[in-house]
Amino acid sequence: MSILATIFGFVTSKVGRIAAIIGAAFAALGFAYLRGRSSAKADQERKNLEEYKDVRKNVDEAVRRSDGDTRPVDERLREHGALRD
């Protein structure tokens, strides 16, 4: 008897049908579990990227604010009439 005929005979028996149903249920649960884990991992990665984007934005803004006026202090004071010669 071939392997296929043996499998077919087992699945068509009452015990085989119950075993196939239980096996299919476990396979579906396993698939749902793995799918949920990959979804959670993708959500966490998305959150990390959004936080990284916010941090980069804040850093760029801080650099722009600190480099706002790179002229020497005496030129800035002279412009406002606050430099005493």
PDB file of N, CA, C and O in Angstrom:
ATOM      1  N   MET A   1       0.831  -1.168   0.000  1.00  0.00           N
ATOM      2  CA  MET A   1       0.000   0.000   0.000  1.00  0.00           C
ATOM      3  C   MET A   1       0.890   1.250   0.000  1.00  0.00           C
ATOM      4  O   MET A   1       1.912   1.302   0.684  1.00  0.00           O
ATOM      5  N   SER A   2       0.492   2.213  -0.752  1.00  0.00           N
ATOM      6  CA  SER A   2       1.305   3.427  -0.823  1.00  0.00           C
ATOM      7  C   SER A   2       1.042   4.323   0.388  1.00  0.00           C
ATOM      8  O   SER A   2       0.066   4.142   1.117  1.00  0.00           O
ATOM      9  N   ILE A   3       1.904   5.259   0.575  1.00  0.00           N
ATOM     10  CA  ILE A   3       1.787   6.188   1.700  1.00  0.00           C
ATOM     11  C   ILE A   3       0.528   7.035   1.560  1.00  0.00           C
ATOM     12  O   ILE A   3      -0.166   7.290   2.544  1.00  0.00           O
ATOM     13  N   LEU A   4       0.233   7.473   0.329  1.00  0.00           N
ATOM     14  CA  LEU A   4      -0.955   8.292   0.087  1.00  0.00           C
ATOM     15  C   LEU A   4      -2.229   7.526   0.433  1.00  0.00           C
ATOM     16  O   LEU A   4      -3.150   8.082   1.031  1.00  0.00           O
ATOM     17  N   ALA A   5      -2.278   6.260   0.061  1.00  0.00           N
ATOM     18  CA  ALA A   5      -3.452   5.449   0.359  1.00  0.00           C
ATOM     19  C   ALA A   5      -3.596   5.251   1.873  1.00  0.00           C
ATOM     20  O   ALA A   5      -4.712   5.235   2.394  1.00  0.00           O
ATOM     21  N   THR A   6      -2.486   5.103   2.567  1.00  0.00           N
ATOM     22  CA  THR A   6      -2.518   4.954   4.020  1.00  0.00           C
ATOM     23  C   THR A   6      -3.037   6.236   4.680  1.00  0.00           C
ATOM     24  O   THR A   6      -3.878   6.189   5.577  1.00  0.00           O
ATOM     25  N   ILE A   7      -2.522   7.379   4.219  1.00  0.00           N
ATOM     26  CA  ILE A   7      -2.980   8.664   4.772  1.00  0.00           C
ATOM     27  C   ILE A   7      -4.468   8.860   4.480  1.00  0.00           C
ATOM     28  O   ILE A   7      -5.225   9.265   5.362  1.00  0.00           O
ATOM     29  N   PHE A   8      -4.884   8.577   3.259  1.00  0.00           N
ATOM     30  CA  PHE A   8      -6.289   8.721   2.879  1.00  0.00           C
ATOM     31  C   PHE A   8      -7.181   7.810   3.724  1.00  0.00           C
ATOM     32  O   PHE A   8      -8.257   8.219   4.161  1.00  0.00           O
ATOM     33  N   GLY A   9      -6.735   6.589   3.948  1.00  0.00           N
ATOM     34  CA  GLY A   9      -7.501   5.650   4.764  1.00  0.00           C
ATOM     35  C   GLY A   9      -7.615   6.123   6.203  1.00  0.00           C
ATOM     36  O   GLY A   9      -8.663   5.963   6.828  1.00  0.00           O
ATOM     37  N   PHE A  10      -6.555   6.697   6.728  1.00  0.00           N
ATOM     38  CA  PHE A  10      -6.584   7.192   8.104  1.00  0.00           C
ATOM     39  C   PHE A  10      -7.513   8.401   8.237  1.00  0.00           C
ATOM     40  O   PHE A  10      -8.283   8.501   9.192  1.00  0.00           O
ATOM     41  N   VAL A  11      -7.431   9.320   7.265  1.00  0.00           N
ATOM     42  CA  VAL A  11      -8.244  10.532   7.333  1.00  0.00           C
ATOM     43  C   VAL A  11      -9.721  10.221   7.158  1.00  0.00           C
ATOM     44  O   VAL A  11     -10.565  10.900   7.744  1.00  0.00           O
ATOM     45  N   THR A  12     -10.049   9.218   6.373  1.00  0.00           N
ATOM     46  CA  THR A  12     -11.455   8.896   6.159  1.00  0.00           C
ATOM     47  C   THR A  12     -12.049   8.097   7.316  1.00  0.00           C
ATOM     48  O   THR A  12     -13.270   7.969   7.406  1.00  0.00           O
ATOM     49  N   SER A  13     -11.218   7.563   8.193  1.00  0.00           N
ATOM     50  CA  SER A  13     -11.763   6.857   9.357  1.00  0.00           C
ATOM     51  C   SER A  13     -12.222   7.890  10.402  1.00  0.00           C
ATOM     52  O   SER A  13     -11.840   9.059  10.352  1.00  0.00           O
ATOM     53  N   LYS A  14     -13.033   7.434  11.327  1.00  0.00           N
ATOM     54  CA  LYS A  14     -13.582   8.346  12.345  1.00  0.00           C
ATOM     55  C   LYS A  14     -12.469   8.959  13.193  1.00  0.00           C
ATOM     56  O   LYS A  14     -12.473  10.167  13.431  1.00  0.00           O
ATOM     57  N   VAL A  15     -11.536   8.160  13.642  1.00  0.00           N
ATOM     58  CA  VAL A  15     -10.415   8.647  14.451  1.00  0.00           C
ATOM     59  C   VAL A  15      -9.546   9.593  13.624  1.00  0.00           C
ATOM     60  O   VAL A  15      -9.053  10.596  14.139  1.00  0.00           O
ATOM     61  N   GLY A  16      -9.365   9.282  12.370  1.00  0.00           N
ATOM     62  CA  GLY A  16      -8.561  10.129  11.487  1.00  0.00           C
ATOM     63  C   GLY A  16      -9.185  11.496  11.275  1.00  0.00           C
ATOM     64  O   GLY A  16      -8.489  12.512  11.258  1.00  0.00           O
ATOM     65  N   ARG A  17     -10.518  11.516  11.112  1.00  0.00           N
ATOM     66  CA  ARG A  17     -11.194  12.806  10.946  1.00  0.00           C
ATOM     67  C   ARG A  17     -11.047  13.670  12.194  1.00  0.00           C
ATOM     68  O   ARG A  17     -10.797  14.871  12.093  1.00  0.00           O
ATOM     69  N   ILE A  18     -11.200  13.071  13.353  1.00  0.00           N
ATOM     70  CA  ILE A  18     -11.047  13.826  14.606  1.00  0.00           C
ATOM     71  C   ILE A  18      -9.612  14.343  14.734  1.00  0.00           C
ATOM     72  O   ILE A  18      -9.390  15.489  15.124  1.00  0.00           O
ATOM     73  N   ALA A  19      -8.648  13.492  14.406  1.00  0.00           N
ATOM     74  CA  ALA A  19      -7.242  13.906  14.473  1.00  0.00           C
ATOM     75  C   ALA A  19      -6.964  15.030  13.476  1.00  0.00           C
ATOM     76  O   ALA A  19      -6.227  15.964  13.791  1.00  0.00           O
ATOM     77  N   ALA A  20      -7.544  14.950  12.282  1.00  0.00           N
ATOM     78  CA  ALA A  20      -7.343  15.990  11.275  1.00  0.00           C
ATOM     79  C   ALA A  20      -7.961  17.314  11.723  1.00  0.00           C
ATOM     80  O   ALA A  20      -7.372  18.375  11.511  1.00  0.00           O
ATOM     81  N   ILE A  21      -9.132  17.261  12.334  1.00  0.00           N
ATOM     82  CA  ILE A  21      -9.796  18.475  12.825  1.00  0.00           C
ATOM     83  C   ILE A  21      -8.967  19.109  13.942  1.00  0.00           C
ATOM     84  O   ILE A  21      -8.758  20.322  13.959  1.00  0.00           O
ATOM     85  N   ILE A  22      -8.501  18.283  14.866  1.00  0.00           N
ATOM     86  CA  ILE A  22      -7.675  18.797  15.968  1.00  0.00           C
ATOM     87  C   ILE A  22      -6.372  19.381  15.419  1.00  0.00           C
ATOM     88  O   ILE A  22      -5.936  20.446  15.854  1.00  0.00           O
ATOM     89  N   GLY A  23      -5.762  18.697  14.482  1.00  0.00           N
ATOM     90  CA  GLY A  23      -4.528  19.197  13.867  1.00  0.00           C
ATOM     91  C   GLY A  23      -4.743  20.521  13.143  1.00  0.00           C
ATOM     92  O   GLY A  23      -3.918  21.429  13.236  1.00  0.00           O
ATOM     93  N   ALA A  24      -5.861  20.625  12.419  1.00  0.00           N
ATOM     94  CA  ALA A  24      -6.166  21.872  11.720  1.00  0.00           C
ATOM     95  C   ALA A  24      -6.409  23.007  12.714  1.00  0.00           C
ATOM     96  O   ALA A  24      -6.004  24.144  12.471  1.00  0.00           O
ATOM     97  N   ALA A  25      -7.073  22.698  13.836  1.00  0.00           N
ATOM     98  CA  ALA A  25      -7.317  23.723  14.853  1.00  0.00           C
ATOM     99  C   ALA A  25      -6.001  24.211  15.451  1.00  0.00           C
ATOM    100  O   ALA A  25      -5.812  25.414  15.630  1.00  0.00           O
ATOM    101  N   PHE A  26      -5.091  23.288  15.761  1.00  0.00           N
ATOM    102  CA  PHE A  26      -3.782  23.690  16.292  1.00  0.00           C
ATOM    103  C   PHE A  26      -2.994  24.495  15.264  1.00  0.00           C
ATOM    104  O   PHE A  26      -2.321  25.463  15.618  1.00  0.00           O
ATOM    105  N   ALA A  27      -3.071  24.107  14.016  1.00  0.00           N
ATOM    106  CA  ALA A  27      -2.371  24.854  12.969  1.00  0.00           C
ATOM    107  C   ALA A  27      -2.930  26.280  12.858  1.00  0.00           C
ATOM    108  O   ALA A  27      -2.167  27.233  12.704  1.00  0.00           O
ATOM    109  N   ALA A  28      -4.246  26.426  12.935  1.00  0.00           N
ATOM    110  CA  ALA A  28      -4.859  27.757  12.862  1.00  0.00           C
ATOM    111  C   ALA A  28      -4.458  28.607  14.065  1.00  0.00           C
ATOM    112  O   ALA A  28      -4.158  29.791  13.912  1.00  0.00           O
ATOM    113  N   LEU A  29      -4.452  28.019  15.253  1.00  0.00           N
ATOM    114  CA  LEU A  29      -4.027  28.752  16.444  1.00  0.00           C
ATOM    115  C   LEU A  29      -2.559  29.165  16.352  1.00  0.00           C
ATOM    116  O   LEU A  29      -2.200  30.289  16.703  1.00  0.00           O
ATOM    117  N   GLY A  30      -1.729  28.264  15.885  1.00  0.00           N
ATOM    118  CA  GLY A  30      -0.307  28.581  15.708  1.00  0.00           C
ATOM    119  C   GLY A  30      -0.095  29.702  14.702  1.00  0.00           C
ATOM    120  O   GLY A  30       0.726  30.593  14.920  1.00  0.00           O
ATOM    121  N   PHE A  31      -0.835  29.655  13.606  1.00  0.00           N
ATOM    122  CA  PHE A  31      -0.731  30.703  12.593  1.00  0.00           C
ATOM    123  C   PHE A  31      -1.170  32.042  13.170  1.00  0.00           C
ATOM    124  O   PHE A  31      -0.505  33.052  12.942  1.00  0.00           O
ATOM    125  N   ALA A  32      -2.273  32.072  13.909  1.00  0.00           N
ATOM    126  CA  ALA A  32      -2.766  33.319  14.506  1.00  0.00           C
ATOM    127  C   ALA A  32      -1.764  33.867  15.526  1.00  0.00           C
ATOM    128  O   ALA A  32      -1.561  35.078  15.609  1.00  0.00           O
ATOM    129  N   TYR A  33      -1.148  32.989  16.290  1.00  0.00           N
ATOM    130  CA  TYR A  33      -0.148  33.414  17.276  1.00  0.00           C
ATOM    131  C   TYR A  33       1.053  34.054  16.592  1.00  0.00           C
ATOM    132  O   TYR A  33       1.493  35.135  16.983  1.00  0.00           O
ATOM    133  N   LEU A  34       1.578  33.391  15.580  1.00  0.00           N
ATOM    134  CA  LEU A  34       2.746  33.918  14.868  1.00  0.00           C
ATOM    135  C   LEU A  34       2.410  35.218  14.146  1.00  0.00           C
ATOM    136  O   LEU A  34       3.234  36.131  14.096  1.00  0.00           O
ATOM    137  N   ARG A  35       1.225  35.307  13.598  1.00  0.00           N
ATOM    138  CA  ARG A  35       0.795  36.526  12.912  1.00  0.00           C
ATOM    139  C   ARG A  35       0.704  37.688  13.900  1.00  0.00           C
ATOM    140  O   ARG A  35       1.095  38.810  13.579  1.00  0.00           O
ATOM    141  N   GLY A  36       0.194  37.425  15.088  1.00  0.00           N
ATOM    142  CA  GLY A  36       0.096  38.454  16.120  1.00  0.00           C
ATOM    143  C   GLY A  36       1.460  38.937  16.586  1.00  0.00           C
ATOM    144  O   GLY A  36       1.654  40.130  16.819  1.00  0.00           O
ATOM    145  N   ARG A  37       2.395  38.021  16.723  1.00  0.00           N
ATOM    146  CA  ARG A  37       3.751  38.404  17.142  1.00  0.00           C
ATOM    147  C   ARG A  37       4.414  39.278  16.097  1.00  0.00           C
ATOM    148  O   ARG A  37       5.065  40.265  16.440  1.00  0.00           O
ATOM    149  N   SER A  38       4.258  38.931  14.822  1.00  0.00           N
ATOM    150  CA  SER A  38       4.888  39.743  13.776  1.00  0.00           C
ATOM    151  C   SER A  38       4.223  41.108  13.683  1.00  0.00           C
ATOM    152  O   SER A  38       4.885  42.103  13.387  1.00  0.00           O
ATOM    153  N   SER A  39       2.921  41.164  13.933  1.00  0.00           N
ATOM    154  CA  SER A  39       2.208  42.446  13.926  1.00  0.00           C
ATOM    155  C   SER A  39       2.684  43.324  15.081  1.00  0.00           C
ATOM    156  O   SER A  39       2.893  44.523  14.897  1.00  0.00           O
ATOM    157  N   ALA A  40       2.853  42.750  16.251  1.00  0.00           N
ATOM    158  CA  ALA A  40       3.326  43.512  17.407  1.00  0.00           C
ATOM    159  C   ALA A  40       4.748  44.015  17.176  1.00  0.00           C
ATOM    160  O   ALA A  40       5.088  45.135  17.559  1.00  0.00           O
ATOM    161  N   LYS A  41       5.568  43.190  16.552  1.00  0.00           N
ATOM    162  CA  LYS A  41       6.947  43.586  16.264  1.00  0.00           C
ATOM    163  C   LYS A  41       6.970  44.745  15.266  1.00  0.00           C
ATOM    164  O   LYS A  41       7.768  45.670  15.415  1.00  0.00           O
ATOM    165  N   ALA A  42       6.112  44.706  14.262  1.00  0.00           N
ATOM    166  CA  ALA A  42       6.037  45.784  13.281  1.00  0.00           C
ATOM    167  C   ALA A  42       5.538  47.071  13.934  1.00  0.00           C
ATOM    168  O   ALA A  42       6.030  48.154  13.617  1.00  0.00           O
ATOM    169  N   ASP A  43       4.569  46.964  14.841  1.00  0.00           N
ATOM    170  CA  ASP A  43       4.072  48.147  15.549  1.00  0.00           C
ATOM    171  C   ASP A  43       5.166  48.778  16.404  1.00  0.00           C
ATOM    172  O   ASP A  43       5.295  50.001  16.446  1.00  0.00           O
ATOM    173  N   GLN A  44       5.948  47.952  17.080  1.00  0.00           N
ATOM    174  CA  GLN A  44       7.033  48.461  17.922  1.00  0.00           C
ATOM    175  C   GLN A  44       8.094  49.143  17.066  1.00  0.00           C
ATOM    176  O   GLN A  44       8.611  50.195  17.441  1.00  0.00           O
ATOM    177  N   GLU A  45       8.420  48.554  15.922  1.00  0.00           N
ATOM    178  CA  GLU A  45       9.404  49.149  15.029  1.00  0.00           C
ATOM    179  C   GLU A  45       8.897  50.491  14.494  1.00  0.00           C
ATOM    180  O   GLU A  45       9.667  51.445  14.394  1.00  0.00           O
ATOM    181  N   ARG A  46       7.625  50.570  14.155  1.00  0.00           N
ATOM    182  CA  ARG A  46       7.037  51.823  13.679  1.00  0.00           C
ATOM    183  C   ARG A  46       7.109  52.893  14.761  1.00  0.00           C
ATOM    184  O   ARG A  46       7.411  54.052  14.477  1.00  0.00           O
ATOM    185  N   LYS A  47       6.831  52.500  16.005  1.00  0.00           N
ATOM    186  CA  LYS A  47       6.892  53.444  17.116  1.00  0.00           C
ATOM    187  C   LYS A  47       8.321  53.946  17.319  1.00  0.00           C
ATOM    188  O   LYS A  47       8.537  55.136  17.549  1.00  0.00           O
ATOM    189  N   ASN A  48       9.289  53.043  17.234  1.00  0.00           N
ATOM    190  CA  ASN A  48      10.694  53.437  17.379  1.00  0.00           C
ATOM    191  C   ASN A  48      11.110  54.413  16.281  1.00  0.00           C
ATOM    192  O   ASN A  48      11.842  55.367  16.545  1.00  0.00           O
ATOM    193  N   LEU A  49      10.651  54.182  15.059  1.00  0.00           N
ATOM    194  CA  LEU A  49      10.998  55.080  13.963  1.00  0.00           C
ATOM    195  C   LEU A  49      10.364  56.454  14.152  1.00  0.00           C
ATOM    196  O   LEU A  49      10.987  57.467  13.834  1.00  0.00           O
ATOM    197  N   GLU A  50       9.143  56.503  14.661  1.00  0.00           N
ATOM    198  CA  GLU A  50       8.503  57.792  14.922  1.00  0.00           C
ATOM    199  C   GLU A  50       9.243  58.552  16.014  1.00  0.00           C
ATOM    200  O   GLU A  50       9.425  59.765  15.904  1.00  0.00           O
ATOM    201  N   GLU A  51       9.674  57.857  17.070  1.00  0.00           N
ATOM    202  CA  GLU A  51      10.443  58.498  18.132  1.00  0.00           C
ATOM    203  C   GLU A  51      11.771  59.011  17.589  1.00  0.00           C
ATOM    204  O   GLU A  51      12.198  60.112  17.935  1.00  0.00           O
ATOM    205  N   TYR A  52      12.425  58.221  16.743  1.00  0.00           N
ATOM    206  CA  TYR A  52      13.692  58.632  16.135  1.00  0.00           C
ATOM    207  C   TYR A  52      13.493  59.885  15.294  1.00  0.00           C
ATOM    208  O   TYR A  52      14.315  60.800  15.327  1.00  0.00           O
ATOM    209  N   LYS A  53      12.393  59.922  14.536  1.00  0.00           N
ATOM    210  CA  LYS A  53      12.106  61.088  13.705  1.00  0.00           C
ATOM    211  C   LYS A  53      11.909  62.333  14.565  1.00  0.00           C
ATOM    212  O   LYS A  53      12.400  63.409  14.224  1.00  0.00           O
ATOM    213  N   ASP A  54      11.191  62.189  15.681  1.00  0.00           N
ATOM    214  CA  ASP A  54      10.973  63.320  16.578  1.00  0.00           C
ATOM    215  C   ASP A  54      12.281  63.809  17.188  1.00  0.00           C
ATOM    216  O   ASP A  54      12.508  65.014  17.290  1.00  0.00           O
ATOM    217  N   VAL A  55      13.136  62.879  17.591  1.00  0.00           N
ATOM    218  CA  VAL A  55      14.429  63.250  18.179  1.00  0.00           C
ATOM    219  C   VAL A  55      15.278  63.985  17.148  1.00  0.00           C
ATOM    220  O   VAL A  55      15.885  65.009  17.461  1.00  0.00           O
ATOM    221  N   ARG A  56      15.326  63.470  15.920  1.00  0.00           N
ATOM    222  CA  ARG A  56      16.100  64.143  14.863  1.00  0.00           C
ATOM    223  C   ARG A  56      15.569  65.546  14.600  1.00  0.00           C
ATOM    224  O   ARG A  56      16.346  66.478  14.394  1.00  0.00           O
ATOM    225  N   LYS A  57      14.266  65.695  14.606  1.00  0.00           N
ATOM    226  CA  LYS A  57      13.652  67.008  14.383  1.00  0.00           C
ATOM    227  C   LYS A  57      14.067  67.970  15.491  1.00  0.00           C
ATOM    228  O   LYS A  57      14.422  69.116  15.216  1.00  0.00           O
ATOM    229  N   ASN A  58      14.024  67.510  16.746  1.00  0.00           N
ATOM    230  CA  ASN A  58      14.419  68.356  17.867  1.00  0.00           C
ATOM    231  C   ASN A  58      15.894  68.716  17.815  1.00  0.00           C
ATOM    232  O   ASN A  58      16.266  69.849  18.120  1.00  0.00           O
ATOM    233  N   VAL A  59      16.733  67.774  17.434  1.00  0.00           N
ATOM    234  CA  VAL A  59      18.171  68.043  17.327  1.00  0.00           C
ATOM    235  C   VAL A  59      18.427  69.065  16.227  1.00  0.00           C
ATOM    236  O   VAL A  59      19.189  70.011  16.425  1.00  0.00           O
ATOM    237  N   ASP A  60      17.801  68.882  15.080  1.00  0.00           N
ATOM    238  CA  ASP A  60      17.992  69.835  13.983  1.00  0.00           C
ATOM    239  C   ASP A  60      17.528  71.226  14.379  1.00  0.00           C
ATOM    240  O   ASP A  60      18.171  72.220  14.043  1.00  0.00           O
ATOM    241  N   GLU A  61      16.421  71.297  15.088  1.00  0.00           N
ATOM    242  CA  GLU A  61      15.911  72.591  15.524  1.00  0.00           C
ATOM    243  C   GLU A  61      16.855  73.233  16.534  1.00  0.00           C
ATOM    244  O   GLU A  61      17.071  74.444  16.475  1.00  0.00           O
ATOM    245  N   ALA A  62      17.417  72.472  17.448  1.00  0.00           N
ATOM    246  CA  ALA A  62      18.352  73.002  18.432  1.00  0.00           C
ATOM    247  C   ALA A  62      19.616  73.517  17.757  1.00  0.00           C
ATOM    248  O   ALA A  62      20.148  74.559  18.141  1.00  0.00           O
ATOM    249  N   VAL A  63      20.095  72.794  16.758  1.00  0.00           N
ATOM    250  CA  VAL A  63      21.286  73.235  16.025  1.00  0.00           C
ATOM    251  C   VAL A  63      20.988  74.539  15.302  1.00  0.00           C
ATOM    252  O   VAL A  63      21.822  75.444  15.300  1.00  0.00           O
ATOM    253  N   ARG A  64      19.818  74.651  14.690  1.00  0.00           N
ATOM    254  CA  ARG A  64      19.453  75.889  13.995  1.00  0.00           C
ATOM    255  C   ARG A  64      19.382  77.061  14.970  1.00  0.00           C
ATOM    256  O   ARG A  64      19.840  78.162  14.663  1.00  0.00           O
ATOM    257  N   ARG A  65      18.804  76.818  16.145  1.00  0.00           N
ATOM    258  CA  ARG A  65      18.702  77.896  17.129  1.00  0.00           C
ATOM    259  C   ARG A  65      20.071  78.320  17.637  1.00  0.00           C
ATOM    260  O   ARG A  65      20.301  79.511  17.851  1.00  0.00           O
ATOM    261  N   SER A  66      20.978  77.384  17.834  1.00  0.00           N
ATOM    262  CA  SER A  66      22.296  77.727  18.360  1.00  0.00           C
ATOM    263  C   SER A  66      23.161  78.414  17.306  1.00  0.00           C
ATOM    264  O   SER A  66      24.047  79.194  17.652  1.00  0.00           O
ATOM    265  N   ASP A  67      22.917  78.136  16.039  1.00  0.00           N
ATOM    266  CA  ASP A  67      23.685  78.757  14.955  1.00  0.00           C
ATOM    267  C   ASP A  67      22.984  79.980  14.385  1.00  0.00           C
ATOM    268  O   ASP A  67      23.328  80.429  13.291  1.00  0.00           O
ATOM    269  N   GLY A  68      22.016  80.524  15.097  1.00  0.00           N
ATOM    270  CA  GLY A  68      21.218  81.631  14.576  1.00  0.00           C
ATOM    271  C   GLY A  68      22.040  82.832  14.188  1.00  0.00           C
ATOM    272  O   GLY A  68      21.808  83.414  13.128  1.00  0.00           O
ATOM    273  N   ASP A  69      22.976  83.219  14.993  1.00  0.00           N
ATOM    274  CA  ASP A  69      23.792  84.394  14.698  1.00  0.00           C
ATOM    275  C   ASP A  69      25.222  84.058  15.065  1.00  0.00           C
ATOM    276  O   ASP A  69      25.578  84.020  16.243  1.00  0.00           O
ATOM    277  N   THR A  70      26.035  83.818  14.061  1.00  0.00           N
ATOM    278  CA  THR A  70      27.405  83.383  14.312  1.00  0.00           C
ATOM    279  C   THR A  70      28.405  84.532  14.242  1.00  0.00           C
ATOM    280  O   THR A  70      29.615  84.305  14.252  1.00  0.00           O
ATOM    281  N   ARG A  71      27.910  85.748  14.171  1.00  0.00           N
ATOM    282  CA  ARG A  71      28.827  86.890  14.135  1.00  0.00           C
ATOM    283  C   ARG A  71      29.481  87.062  15.497  1.00  0.00           C
ATOM    284  O   ARG A  71      28.943  86.610  16.508  1.00  0.00           O
ATOM    285  N   PRO A  72      30.628  87.706  15.527  1.00  0.00           N
ATOM    286  CA  PRO A  72      31.276  87.966  16.819  1.00  0.00           C
ATOM    287  C   PRO A  72      30.395  88.828  17.722  1.00  0.00           C
ATOM    288  O   PRO A  72      29.550  89.586  17.246  1.00  0.00           O
ATOM    289  N   VAL A  73      30.602  88.702  19.002  1.00  0.00           N
ATOM    290  CA  VAL A  73      29.780  89.390  19.987  1.00  0.00           C
ATOM    291  C   VAL A  73      29.833  90.901  19.793  1.00  0.00           C
ATOM    292  O   VAL A  73      28.801  91.566  19.888  1.00  0.00           O
ATOM    293  N   ASP A  74      31.007  91.453  19.526  1.00  0.00           N
ATOM    294  CA  ASP A  74      31.106  92.911  19.405  1.00  0.00           C
ATOM    295  C   ASP A  74      30.311  93.448  18.218  1.00  0.00           C
ATOM    296  O   ASP A  74      29.781  94.557  18.292  1.00  0.00           O
ATOM    297  N   GLU A  75      30.216  92.693  17.130  1.00  0.00           N
ATOM    298  CA  GLU A  75      29.405  93.143  15.993  1.00  0.00           C
ATOM    299  C   GLU A  75      27.920  93.143  16.359  1.00  0.00           C
ATOM    300  O   GLU A  75      27.192  94.062  15.985  1.00  0.00           O
ATOM    301  N   ARG A  76      27.477  92.141  17.071  1.00  0.00           N
ATOM    302  CA  ARG A  76      26.073  92.095  17.475  1.00  0.00           C
ATOM    303  C   ARG A  76      25.743  93.220  18.452  1.00  0.00           C
ATOM    304  O   ARG A  76      24.683  93.838  18.356  1.00  0.00           O
ATOM    305  N   LEU A  77      26.633  93.479  19.373  1.00  0.00           N
ATOM    306  CA  LEU A  77      26.391  94.561  20.326  1.00  0.00           C
ATOM    307  C   LEU A  77      26.411  95.928  19.633  1.00  0.00           C
ATOM    308  O   LEU A  77      25.601  96.800  19.946  1.00  0.00           O
ATOM    309  N   ARG A  78      27.340  96.106  18.695  1.00  0.00           N
ATOM    310  CA  ARG A  78      27.440  97.363  17.966  1.00  0.00           C
ATOM    311  C   ARG A  78      26.157  97.626  17.170  1.00  0.00           C
ATOM    312  O   ARG A  78      25.696  98.764  17.081  1.00  0.00           O
ATOM    313  N   GLU A  79      25.589  96.566  16.595  1.00  0.00           N
ATOM    314  CA  GLU A  79      24.350  96.700  15.802  1.00  0.00           C
ATOM    315  C   GLU A  79      23.210  97.254  16.652  1.00  0.00           C
ATOM    316  O   GLU A  79      22.371  98.004  16.152  1.00  0.00           O
ATOM    317  N   HIS A  80      23.174  96.896  17.911  1.00  0.00           N
ATOM    318  CA  HIS A  80      22.110  97.337  18.802  1.00  0.00           C
ATOM    319  C   HIS A  80      22.504  98.576  19.619  1.00  0.00           C
ATOM    320  O   HIS A  80      21.742  99.036  20.470  1.00  0.00           O
ATOM    321  N   GLY A  81      23.686  99.101  19.351  1.00  0.00           N
ATOM    322  CA  GLY A  81      24.142 100.289  20.078  1.00  0.00           C
ATOM    323  C   GLY A  81      24.504  99.994  21.514  1.00  0.00           C
ATOM    324  O   GLY A  81      24.473 100.897  22.350  1.00  0.00           O
ATOM    325  N   ALA A  82      24.841  98.775  21.822  1.00  0.00           N
ATOM    326  CA  ALA A  82      25.152  98.412  23.203  1.00  0.00           C
ATOM    327  C   ALA A  82      26.644  98.254  23.449  1.00  0.00           C
ATOM    328  O   ALA A  82      27.059  97.987  24.577  1.00  0.00           O
ATOM    329  N   LEU A  83      27.455  98.416  22.413  1.00  0.00           N
ATOM    330  CA  LEU A  83      28.912  98.266  22.595  1.00  0.00           C
ATOM    331  C   LEU A  83      29.479  99.598  23.048  1.00  0.00           C
ATOM    332  O   LEU A  83      29.271 100.622  22.398  1.00  0.00           O
ATOM    333  N   ARG A  84      30.197  99.584  24.162  1.00  0.00           N
ATOM    334  CA  ARG A  84      30.837 100.800  24.680  1.00  0.00           C
ATOM    335  C   ARG A  84      32.296 100.761  24.290  1.00  0.00           C
ATOM    336  O   ARG A  84      33.023  99.837  24.656  1.00  0.00           O
ATOM    337  N   ASP A  85      32.718 101.751  23.557  1.00  0.00           N
ATOM    338  CA  ASP A  85      34.122 101.785  23.104  1.00  0.00           C
ATOM    339  C   ASP A  85      35.037 102.347  24.127  1.00  0.00           C
ATOM    340  O   ASP A  85      36.242 102.439  23.893  1.00  0.00           O
TER     341      ASP A  85
END
